[in-house]
């Protein structure tokens, strides 16, 4: 990003939340860097420097502000191919990928050579991947010290440090603070759960997102009660599978959502927060999106495209839901979860089971799914999809190579183009996805052919996925 000092300083004075997380302000007189929305008195202009990332600010020798907490800023949504690859790598690093893997593994995961990834990452973020990873570990540790009562050893290991001594030394060197001192100052009390804030850029249509999720919620896997979203989750930690629940509520006065999880998920909290951020599309730029959509978004500004906590689950939903009603789709998915998912205990809001993993469904005979009312061709499609995901040949996440992933989905017999685009919207978080063959879109827009519909949708590029959500929303509101 080209950071013009005049523009940056004007933004700092305005505390414009639209730019929260797009750059950081470092102050030479204090040695501290802040978000543009920091509530402290603005520094003198001549003392300010500007950085695109927290890692770049820390590389330059600045410490994070304890008041505005840069680790809580929403991330950047990037569209061009090189930036998308770099952003994919950054997301994986933030979620702890390099804690147990190498840079070569990371490059393979995003589908490029390590040399190419090093180059585009340094261009996009101004630091190396190792430097970026170190900053993310420190910021996660800072968050754990401030927001939880986890023991220091647990904080160090959860954040990805190999030892408490290494964590202490680096924290003091980089931030000039003793971790134990920061812990005492935070006042966090011991509980049987952990809670974290995740910021967003306003406006944010929490009612719109909950309405979308509510109409598609799988009984016993997801629940929405009193404007709180809850669901069952299953994540891998080393050789272990951790199955538990999480809940999410809106905290509008802080322009954030609050994520609550049981203590059992502490070892994978980086993954959890990353996936929740994608599920609620927290990195979206509603100012840009709504301006492009115009009247389509005028009655509900800040609508997000709900993503996926688990991309495989979204893909199975999309396949099952081809040419059948939403209620029938939910019924079948609930049966799949009840029969093959992992049971959850002590969860709120009647959460009882996870949605089964790809490993589980890949091992099933076709009859196990067809007995639930799924047609033969869709049963075969689900099992083939599960085998591809379980083997690692297919990744259904925003960090996956887009074109290769879409091509792999199209090769599965029984997966239509509208289904591929729906998976791209939610599992791959592709903002320009557009299921042009979707019956609701054609009916609502009165376009008879896919080519005519495609031409009509060019006015919404590169945010056609958001346009699709609004069109679906208008249709659902009309039917309700």
C-alpha positions as CSV (number, residue, x, y, z in Angstrom):
1,X,0.0,0.0,0.0
2,X,1.2,3.5,-0.8
3,X,0.9,5.3,2.5
4,X,0.7,9.0,1.8
5,X,1.6,10.9,5.0
6,X,-0.9,13.7,4.5
7,X,-3.8,11.2,3.9
8,X,-2.7,9.1,6.9
9,X,-2.4,12.0,9.3
10,X,-5.9,13.3,8.2
11,X,-7.3,9.8,8.8
12,X,-5.6,9.7,12.2
13,X,-7.2,13.0,13.2
14,X,-10.6,11.8,12.0
15,X,-10.3,8.3,13.7
16,X,-12.1,7.0,10.6
17,X,-12.9,3.3,11.4
18,X,-13.1,2.5,7.7
19,X,-9.3,2.5,7.7
20,X,-8.8,0.5,11.0
21,X,-6.3,-2.2,10.2
22,X,-5.3,-0.8,6.8
23,X,-2.3,1.0,8.3
24,X,-0.7,1.7,11.7
25,X,0.7,5.0,13.1
26,X,4.1,4.8,14.9
27,X,5.1,7.7,17.1
28,X,8.8,8.4,17.5
29,X,8.5,10.3,20.7
30,X,6.9,7.3,22.5
31,X,8.3,4.3,20.6
32,X,4.7,3.0,20.3
33,X,2.5,2.2,17.3
34,X,-1.3,2.5,17.3
35,X,-4.4,1.9,15.3
36,X,-5.9,4.9,13.5
37,X,-8.8,4.7,16.0
38,X,-6.7,5.0,19.1
39,X,-8.5,7.2,21.6
40,X,-5.4,9.0,23.0
41,X,-4.6,12.6,22.0
42,X,-3.2,12.7,18.5
43,X,0.6,12.9,18.3
44,X,2.4,15.7,16.5
45,X,2.6,15.2,12.8
46,X,6.4,15.4,12.6
47,X,6.6,12.4,15.1
48,X,4.5,10.1,13.0
49,X,5.5,7.3,10.7
50,X,3.1,4.9,8.9
51,X,3.3,1.1,8.4
52,X,1.0,-1.3,6.5
53,X,1.4,-4.0,9.0
54,X,2.1,-4.6,12.7
55,X,5.1,-6.7,11.8
56,X,6.6,-3.8,9.8
57,X,6.1,-1.4,12.7
58,X,7.7,-3.9,15.1
59,X,10.6,-4.5,12.8
60,X,11.2,-0.8,12.9
61,X,11.5,-1.0,16.7
62,X,8.1,0.2,17.8
63,X,5.9,-1.5,20.5
64,X,2.2,-2.0,20.3
65,X,-0.1,0.4,22.2
66,X,-1.7,-1.0,25.3
67,X,-4.7,1.3,24.9
68,X,-5.9,0.7,21.4
69,X,-4.4,-2.8,21.1
70,X,-3.3,-3.3,17.5
71,X,-3.8,-7.0,17.8
72,X,-7.6,-6.4,17.8
73,X,-7.7,-4.5,14.4
74,X,-9.5,-6.1,11.5
75,X,-7.4,-7.4,8.7
76,X,-7.1,-6.4,5.1
77,X,-9.2,-7.8,2.3
78,X,-7.0,-8.1,-0.8
79,X,-8.1,-9.1,-4.3
80,X,-5.2,-9.2,-6.8
81,X,-3.6,-12.6,-7.3
82,X,-0.2,-12.0,-5.7
83,X,-1.7,-10.2,-2.7
84,X,-4.3,-12.9,-2.3
85,X,-1.5,-15.5,-2.1
86,X,0.5,-13.4,0.4
87,X,-2.7,-12.8,2.4
88,X,-3.4,-16.6,2.4
89,X,0.1,-17.2,3.8
90,X,-0.4,-14.4,6.4
91,X,-3.7,-15.9,7.5
92,X,-2.1,-19.4,7.9
93,X,0.8,-17.9,9.8
94,X,-1.6,-16.0,12.1
95,X,-3.5,-19.2,12.8
96,X,-0.2,-20.9,13.9
97,X,0.7,-22.9,10.8
98,X,4.5,-22.3,11.2
99,X,4.4,-23.5,14.8
100,X,4.6,-27.1,13.5
101,X,5.6,-26.7,9.9
102,X,8.2,-25.2,7.6
103,X,8.2,-22.4,5.0
104,X,8.3,-25.1,2.3
105,X,5.1,-26.6,3.8
106,X,3.5,-23.2,3.8
107,X,4.4,-22.6,0.2
108,X,3.0,-26.0,-0.8
109,X,-0.2,-25.2,1.1
110,X,-0.9,-22.0,-1.0
111,X,0.3,-23.6,-4.2
112,X,3.5,-21.7,-5.1
113,X,7.3,-22.2,-4.7
114,X,8.9,-21.1,-1.5
115,X,11.1,-18.6,-3.4
116,X,8.0,-17.0,-5.1
117,X,6.1,-16.8,-1.8
118,X,9.1,-15.2,0.0
119,X,9.2,-12.5,-2.7
120,X,5.5,-11.7,-2.9
121,X,5.1,-11.8,0.9
122,X,7.9,-9.3,1.4
123,X,6.4,-7.0,-1.2
124,X,2.9,-7.2,0.4
125,X,3.9,-7.0,4.0
126,X,7.3,-5.4,4.1
127,X,8.8,-8.1,6.3
128,X,9.8,-11.7,5.9
129,X,7.4,-14.5,6.8
130,X,9.6,-15.4,9.9
131,X,9.4,-11.9,11.1
132,X,5.7,-11.8,10.5
133,X,5.2,-15.0,12.4
134,X,7.2,-13.7,15.4
135,X,5.0,-10.6,15.6
136,X,1.8,-12.7,15.4
137,X,3.0,-15.0,18.2
138,X,3.9,-12.0,20.4
139,X,0.5,-10.3,19.7
140,X,-1.4,-13.5,20.4
141,X,0.6,-13.9,23.7
142,X,-0.2,-10.3,24.5
143,X,-3.9,-10.9,23.9
144,X,-3.8,-14.1,26.1
145,X,-2.1,-12.2,28.9
146,X,-4.6,-9.4,28.8
147,X,-7.8,-11.2,28.2
148,X,-7.4,-14.6,30.0
149,X,-6.0,-16.0,33.2
150,X,-4.1,-18.8,31.5
151,X,-0.8,-19.7,33.2
152,X,2.3,-18.2,31.6
153,X,3.5,-21.6,30.4
154,X,0.1,-22.2,28.7
155,X,0.3,-18.7,27.1
156,X,3.8,-19.4,25.7
157,X,2.8,-22.7,24.2
158,X,-0.6,-21.6,22.9
159,X,1.1,-18.6,21.1
160,X,3.6,-20.9,19.5
161,X,6.8,-20.4,21.5
162,X,8.9,-23.5,22.1
163,X,9.7,-22.5,25.7
164,X,8.6,-20.1,28.4
165,X,12.2,-18.8,28.6
166,X,12.2,-18.0,24.9
167,X,8.8,-16.3,25.3
168,X,9.9,-14.2,28.3
169,X,13.1,-13.1,26.7
170,X,11.5,-12.1,23.4
171,X,8.5,-10.3,25.0
172,X,10.8,-8.2,27.2
173,X,13.2,-7.4,24.4
174,X,10.5,-6.4,21.9
175,X,7.9,-4.8,24.2
176,X,9.9,-3.7,27.2
177,X,7.4,-5.4,29.4
178,X,7.6,-8.4,31.7
179,X,4.8,-10.8,30.8
180,X,3.9,-11.4,34.5
181,X,3.6,-7.7,35.0
182,X,1.2,-7.3,32.1
183,X,-0.8,-10.2,33.4
184,X,-1.2,-8.7,36.9
185,X,-2.2,-5.3,35.3
186,X,-4.9,-6.9,33.2
187,X,-7.0,-8.1,36.2
188,X,-8.3,-11.1,34.3
189,X,-9.9,-13.7,36.5
190,X,-9.9,-17.5,36.2
191,X,-13.0,-19.0,34.5
192,X,-13.9,-22.2,32.8
193,X,-14.0,-20.5,29.4
194,X,-12.1,-17.9,27.3
195,X,-13.5,-14.8,25.6
196,X,-11.9,-12.7,22.9
197,X,-12.9,-9.6,20.9
198,X,-12.6,-9.5,17.1
199,X,-13.0,-6.1,15.5
200,X,-14.7,-5.1,12.3
201,X,-15.1,-2.0,10.1
202,X,-18.6,-0.5,10.5
203,X,-21.3,-0.7,9.5
204,X,-22.0,-4.3,10.3
205,X,-25.4,-5.8,9.8
206,X,-25.5,-8.3,12.6
207,X,-29.3,-8.9,12.2
208,X,-28.8,-9.6,8.5
209,X,-26.0,-12.1,9.1
210,X,-27.9,-13.8,11.9
211,X,-31.0,-14.0,9.6
212,X,-28.9,-15.7,6.9
213,X,-27.4,-18.2,9.3
214,X,-30.7,-18.9,11.0
215,X,-32.4,-19.9,7.8
216,X,-29.6,-22.4,7.1
217,X,-28.7,-23.6,10.7
218,X,-28.3,-27.3,11.1
219,X,-30.2,-28.5,14.2
220,X,-27.9,-29.7,17.1
221,X,-24.8,-28.3,15.2
222,X,-25.8,-24.6,15.1
223,X,-28.2,-22.5,17.1
224,X,-29.2,-18.8,17.3
225,X,-30.8,-17.7,20.5
226,X,-31.2,-14.2,21.9
227,X,-29.0,-12.8,19.1
228,X,-26.1,-15.1,20.0
229,X,-24.8,-17.6,17.5
230,X,-23.5,-20.9,18.8
231,X,-22.1,-24.0,17.1
232,X,-20.1,-27.2,17.5
233,X,-16.6,-27.3,16.2
234,X,-13.9,-29.9,15.8
235,X,-10.2,-29.0,15.3
236,X,-6.9,-30.9,15.1
237,X,-4.2,-30.2,17.6
238,X,-1.2,-32.3,16.7
239,X,-2.5,-35.9,16.8
240,X,-5.6,-35.0,18.8
241,X,-9.1,-34.0,17.8
242,X,-10.7,-31.4,19.9
243,X,-14.5,-31.3,19.8
244,X,-16.3,-28.5,21.6
245,X,-18.5,-25.5,21.2
246,X,-18.2,-21.8,20.7
247,X,-20.6,-18.8,20.9
248,X,-20.5,-15.4,19.3
249,X,-22.3,-12.2,20.2
250,X,-22.3,-8.7,18.9
251,X,-20.7,-5.9,20.9
252,X,-21.7,-2.9,18.8
253,X,-20.3,-0.2,21.1
254,X,-16.8,-1.7,20.6
255,X,-17.3,-2.4,16.8
256,X,-16.5,-6.0,17.6
257,X,-17.9,-9.5,18.1
258,X,-17.1,-11.5,21.3
259,X,-16.1,-15.1,20.9
260,X,-16.4,-17.4,23.8
261,X,-15.0,-20.9,23.9
262,X,-14.4,-23.6,26.6
263,X,-10.9,-24.0,28.0
264,X,-10.4,-27.2,26.0
265,X,-10.0,-25.1,22.8
266,X,-7.2,-23.0,24.3
267,X,-4.4,-24.9,22.4
268,X,-6.1,-24.0,19.0
269,X,-7.4,-20.5,19.8
270,X,-5.5,-19.0,16.8
271,X,-7.4,-21.3,14.5
272,X,-10.6,-20.7,16.2
273,X,-10.4,-16.9,16.0
274,X,-9.2,-17.0,12.3
275,X,-12.2,-19.2,11.4
276,X,-14.7,-17.1,13.2
277,X,-13.3,-14.0,11.5
278,X,-14.0,-15.7,8.1
279,X,-17.4,-17.0,9.2
280,X,-18.5,-13.5,9.9
281,X,-16.5,-11.8,7.1
282,X,-14.9,-9.4,9.6
283,X,-12.3,-8.2,7.1
284,X,-14.8,-6.8,4.6
285,X,-14.8,-3.2,3.5
286,X,-18.5,-2.2,3.6
287,X,-17.7,1.4,2.5
288,X,-16.3,0.1,-0.8
289,X,-18.8,-2.8,-1.2
290,X,-22.0,-0.8,-0.4
291,X,-20.9,2.0,-2.7
292,X,-20.5,-0.4,-5.6
293,X,-23.8,-2.2,-4.9
294,X,-25.8,1.1,-4.6
295,X,-29.6,0.6,-4.1
296,X,-29.2,-3.1,-3.8
297,X,-27.5,-2.6,-0.4
298,X,-29.2,0.6,0.6
299,X,-31.7,-0.9,3.1
300,X,-29.1,-3.1,4.8
301,X,-25.6,-1.5,4.8
302,X,-22.8,-3.6,6.2
303,X,-24.2,-6.9,5.1
304,X,-21.5,-9.6,5.1
305,X,-21.1,-12.8,3.1
306,X,-21.1,-15.4,5.9
307,X,-18.2,-17.7,5.3
308,X,-17.3,-21.1,6.6
309,X,-16.0,-22.3,9.9
310,X,-15.4,-25.5,8.0
311,X,-15.3,-25.4,4.2
312,X,-16.1,-29.1,3.8
313,X,-19.3,-28.6,5.7
314,X,-20.3,-25.7,3.4
315,X,-19.5,-27.8,0.3
316,X,-21.7,-30.7,1.5
317,X,-24.5,-28.2,2.3
318,X,-24.3,-26.9,-1.2
319,X,-24.4,-30.3,-2.8
320,X,-27.3,-31.6,-0.7
321,X,-29.2,-28.4,-1.4
322,X,-29.2,-28.6,-5.1
323,X,-32.8,-28.4,-6.4
324,X,-34.5,-29.2,-3.1
325,X,-36.0,-26.8,-0.5
326,X,-34.1,-25.2,2.3
327,X,-36.1,-27.0,5.0
328,X,-35.4,-30.4,3.3
329,X,-31.7,-29.6,3.0
330,X,-31.5,-28.7,6.7
331,X,-33.3,-31.9,7.7
332,X,-30.9,-34.1,5.7
333,X,-27.9,-32.3,7.1
334,X,-29.1,-32.7,10.6
335,X,-29.5,-36.4,10.0
336,X,-25.9,-36.6,8.7
337,X,-24.6,-34.8,11.7
338,X,-26.6,-36.8,14.2
339,X,-25.5,-40.1,12.7
340,X,-21.9,-39.4,11.9
341,X,-20.8,-36.4,13.9
342,X,-18.8,-36.2,17.1
343,X,-21.0,-35.8,20.2
344,X,-20.5,-32.6,22.3
345,X,-21.2,-32.4,26.0
346,X,-22.0,-29.4,28.3
347,X,-22.7,-27.1,25.3
348,X,-25.2,-24.2,25.4
349,X,-28.3,-23.8,23.2
350,X,-28.9,-27.5,22.5
351,X,-25.6,-27.9,20.7
352,X,-25.1,-31.7,20.6
353,X,-22.9,-32.8,17.7
354,X,-20.3,-31.6,15.2
355,X,-20.8,-31.9,11.5
356,X,-18.8,-35.0,10.4
357,X,-15.3,-34.5,9.0
358,X,-14.2,-35.4,5.5
359,X,-12.3,-38.3,6.9
360,X,-15.5,-39.8,8.4
361,X,-17.7,-39.4,5.3
362,X,-14.9,-40.6,2.9
363,X,-14.9,-44.0,4.7
364,X,-18.7,-44.5,4.3
365,X,-20.4,-46.7,1.8
366,X,-22.7,-44.8,-0.5
367,X,-25.8,-46.5,1.0
368,X,-25.1,-44.8,4.4
369,X,-26.0,-41.4,2.8
370,X,-28.6,-42.5,0.3
371,X,-30.6,-44.0,3.2
372,X,-31.0,-40.4,4.4
373,X,-32.9,-39.3,1.3
374,X,-29.9,-38.1,-0.8
375,X,-30.0,-39.0,-4.5
376,X,-27.5,-41.5,-5.8
377,X,-25.6,-38.9,-7.9
378,X,-25.3,-36.5,-5.0
379,X,-24.3,-39.3,-2.6
380,X,-21.5,-40.2,-4.9
381,X,-20.5,-36.5,-5.3
382,X,-20.3,-36.1,-1.5
383,X,-18.2,-39.2,-1.0
384,X,-15.8,-38.2,-3.8
385,X,-15.6,-34.7,-2.4
386,X,-14.8,-36.2,1.0
387,X,-12.1,-38.4,-0.4
388,X,-10.4,-35.5,-2.2
389,X,-10.5,-33.3,1.0
390,X,-9.4,-36.1,3.3
391,X,-6.4,-36.9,1.1
392,X,-5.3,-33.3,1.1
393,X,-5.7,-33.0,-2.7
394,X,-8.5,-30.5,-2.3
395,X,-8.5,-27.6,0.2
396,X,-11.8,-25.8,0.9
397,X,-10.6,-22.6,2.5
398,X,-9.7,-19.1,1.5
399,X,-6.0,-19.9,1.5
400,X,-6.5,-22.5,-1.3
401,X,-5.5,-21.7,-4.9
402,X,-8.7,-20.4,-6.4
403,X,-8.6,-21.5,-10.0
404,X,-7.2,-25.0,-9.2
405,X,-9.8,-25.5,-6.5
406,X,-12.7,-24.5,-8.7
407,X,-11.5,-26.7,-11.5
408,X,-11.2,-29.7,-9.0
409,X,-14.8,-29.1,-7.9
410,X,-16.1,-29.0,-11.5
411,X,-14.5,-32.4,-12.1
412,X,-16.7,-34.0,-9.5
413,X,-19.7,-35.6,-11.1
414,X,-23.0,-34.1,-9.7
415,X,-21.5,-30.8,-8.7
416,X,-23.0,-28.0,-10.9
417,X,-21.6,-24.6,-11.6
418,X,-24.0,-22.8,-9.2
419,X,-22.8,-25.2,-6.5
420,X,-19.2,-24.5,-7.3
421,X,-19.8,-20.7,-7.1
422,X,-21.7,-21.1,-3.8
423,X,-18.7,-22.9,-2.4
424,X,-16.4,-20.2,-3.8
425,X,-18.6,-17.6,-2.0
426,X,-18.6,-19.1,1.4
427,X,-15.8,-21.7,1.7
428,X,-13.2,-19.9,-0.4
429,X,-14.3,-16.4,0.5
430,X,-14.1,-15.2,-3.1
431,X,-15.9,-11.8,-3.2
432,X,-16.6,-11.9,-7.0
433,X,-18.2,-15.4,-7.0
434,X,-21.6,-15.5,-8.8
435,X,-23.9,-18.5,-9.1
436,X,-25.4,-17.4,-12.4
437,X,-27.5,-20.5,-12.8
438,X,-29.2,-20.0,-9.4
439,X,-33.0,-20.1,-9.8
440,X,-33.6,-17.3,-7.2
441,X,-31.2,-15.0,-9.0
442,X,-32.8,-15.6,-12.3
443,X,-36.3,-15.1,-10.9
444,X,-35.5,-12.0,-8.9
445,X,-33.5,-10.3,-11.7
446,X,-35.9,-11.4,-14.4
447,X,-33.0,-12.7,-16.6
448,X,-33.7,-15.8,-18.5
449,X,-30.2,-16.9,-19.7
450,X,-27.0,-17.2,-17.8
451,X,-25.2,-14.9,-20.3
452,X,-27.8,-12.2,-19.7
453,X,-27.6,-12.6,-16.0
454,X,-23.8,-12.5,-16.2
455,X,-23.9,-9.3,-18.2
456,X,-26.4,-7.8,-15.7
457,X,-24.1,-8.6,-12.8
458,X,-21.0,-6.8,-14.2
459,X,-22.2,-3.6,-12.5
460,X,-21.5,-5.2,-9.1
461,X,-17.9,-6.4,-9.8
462,X,-15.7,-7.2,-7.9
463,X,-18.4,-7.7,-5.2
464,X,-20.8,-10.0,-7.0
465,X,-20.9,-12.4,-4.0
466,X,-22.3,-9.6,-1.8
467,X,-24.8,-8.7,-4.5
468,X,-25.9,-12.3,-4.5
469,X,-26.5,-12.2,-0.7
470,X,-28.7,-9.1,-1.0
471,X,-30.7,-10.7,-3.8
472,X,-31.2,-13.9,-1.8
473,X,-32.1,-11.7,1.2
474,X,-34.8,-9.8,-0.7
475,X,-36.3,-13.1,-1.9
476,X,-36.3,-14.7,1.5
477,X,-37.9,-11.6,3.1
478,X,-40.6,-11.6,0.4
479,X,-41.4,-15.3,1.1
480,X,-41.4,-14.9,4.9
